[in-house]
Amino acid sequence: MTTNKKYDYRVVQGKTHWITEIIRRVTAKKTVVSTSQDGFATEADAKAWGEKKLASFLENLTKRNKRDFEQHLKNKKDKALREKAYQQKKKDLELSASDNAETTNLDQENPH
């Protein structure tokens, strides 16, 4: 079994230049190009750009994932607070409805 990274780069030779692509492994057989750059004179230039761009790409991805996770936690907390407030309001309405029913029953039993 091979172990491949989810994100990597590959260098491809064109007719007159080199092309570097930042790729993402979607499945075991399918990859998607996230970004690419062409026009490199040498393979070494293309590899250097690929390494640099991949590191930058992964750093930005990590920051975005962290930001999204923090927003997810905030949304989850807000939803829990809204649910708690809803349950409390529902409980208060039930109590006030039962109090009103008791008052109405007492008034009907003992008319002045």
Secondary structure, DSSP 8 states (H G I E B T S, - for coil): -----SEEEEEEE-SSSEEEEEEEE-SSS-EEEEEEEEEESSHHHHHHHHHHHHHHHHHHHHHHHHHHHHHHHHHHHHHHHHHHHHHHHHHHHHHHHHHHHHHHHHHHHS--
